[in-house]
Amino acid sequence: MTQTFKIIFINQGSVYEIYSREVYQSDMYGFVTVEDIVFGEKSGMVVDPSEEKLKSEFDGVTRFYIPMHNIIRIDEVKKEGVAKISSGSEDNVKPFPAGSITIPPSPNNNENN
């Protein structure tokens, strides 16, 4: 039985949910490698525009890398579902806070000694 993984990650402000057969830590520090993307079976005339957008975005891609801090979750699943893109605002996903961190001066560090 082959493994299937559901990978949920943030890409340019949107939340991507894709399915893949291979996921592993990359040789590039801080990245996860995703290979062999799986899309759901076509069932009749119903076409999901979100999945079609993903198919065209990843057309011809054999392997891609996701920065570790963009990954929300990776699950091993029994069956692939529908790949989709959703806006980050409608989910309960908040981006990791970014910005500058200021360190207050230490009271023990006195330059007047």
C-alpha positions in Angstrom: 0.0 0.0 0.0 1.4 3.4 -0.9 1.5 6.3 1.5 -0.4 9.4 0.9 0.2 12.7 2.7 -2.0 15.7 3.1 0.2 18.9 3.3 -1.4 22.2 4.5 0.8 25.2 4.1 0.7 29.0 3.6 1.8 30.4 0.2 1.5 34.1 -0.5 -1.3 34.7 2.0 -3.4 31.7 0.9 -3.7 28.3 2.5 -2.9 25.4 0.2 -4.0 21.9 0.8 -2.4 19.3 -1.4 -1.8 15.5 -1.5 1.4 13.8 -2.2 3.1 10.4 -2.1 6.5 11.7 -0.9 7.3 14.2 1.8 10.7 14.5 3.6 13.1 16.9 5.1 15.2 18.6 2.4 18.9 18.8 2.2 18.4 22.6 2.1 18.2 23.7 5.7 14.8 24.8 6.7 12.8 23.3 3.8 10.5 20.3 3.4 10.6 18.5 0.0 7.3 17.4 -1.6 7.3 15.0 -4.6 4.7 13.1 -6.6 1.6 15.4 -6.1 -1.7 13.6 -6.3 -5.0 15.1 -7.5 -8.4 13.6 -6.9 -10.1 11.5 -9.5 -12.3 13.2 -12.0 -15.9 12.4 -11.2 -18.1 13.1 -14.2 -18.7 16.7 -15.2 -18.0 18.4 -11.8 -14.9 20.5 -11.9 -13.5 22.2 -8.8 -11.9 25.6 -9.9 -9.6 25.6 -6.9 -8.2 22.2 -7.8 -7.9 23.1 -11.5 -5.9 26.2 -10.4 -3.6 24.0 -8.4 -3.2 21.6 -11.3 -2.1 24.3 -13.6 0.2 25.9 -11.0 2.0 22.6 -10.4 1.9 21.4 -14.0 5.3 20.0 -14.9 6.6 20.2 -11.3 8.2 17.0 -10.1 9.5 18.3 -6.8 9.1 21.5 -4.8 10.3 22.9 -1.5 8.2 24.5 1.3 9.9 26.6 3.9 9.3 24.9 7.3 7.8 28.0 8.9 5.1 28.0 6.2 3.8 24.5 7.0 0.7 24.3 9.1 0.3 20.5 9.1 1.3 17.2 7.5 -0.9 14.2 7.9 -0.6 10.6 6.5 -4.0 9.8 5.2 -5.6 6.6 3.8 -7.1 8.3 0.8 -6.5 11.6 -1.1 -9.1 14.3 -1.1 -9.6 17.3 -3.2 -6.7 19.7 -3.4 -7.7 23.3 -2.7 -6.6 26.8 -2.1 -8.4 29.0 0.5 -7.9 32.4 1.8 -6.1 32.6 5.1 -8.8 34.9 6.5 -11.7 32.3 6.4 -9.7 29.7 8.3 -8.6 29.7 11.9 -5.0 30.1 10.6 -3.0 33.0 11.8 0.4 33.7 10.3 3.4 33.5 12.6 4.1 37.0 14.0 7.0 38.7 12.2 8.7 41.9 12.9 11.6 43.3 14.8 12.3 42.3 18.3 13.9 44.9 20.5 15.9 43.7 23.5 15.9 46.2 26.3 19.3 47.2 27.8 20.4 45.1 30.7 20.6 46.9 34.1 23.9 45.1 34.6 25.4 46.5 31.4 26.5 49.9 32.5 28.7 51.8 30.0 29.7 54.4 32.6 32.1 52.0 34.5 
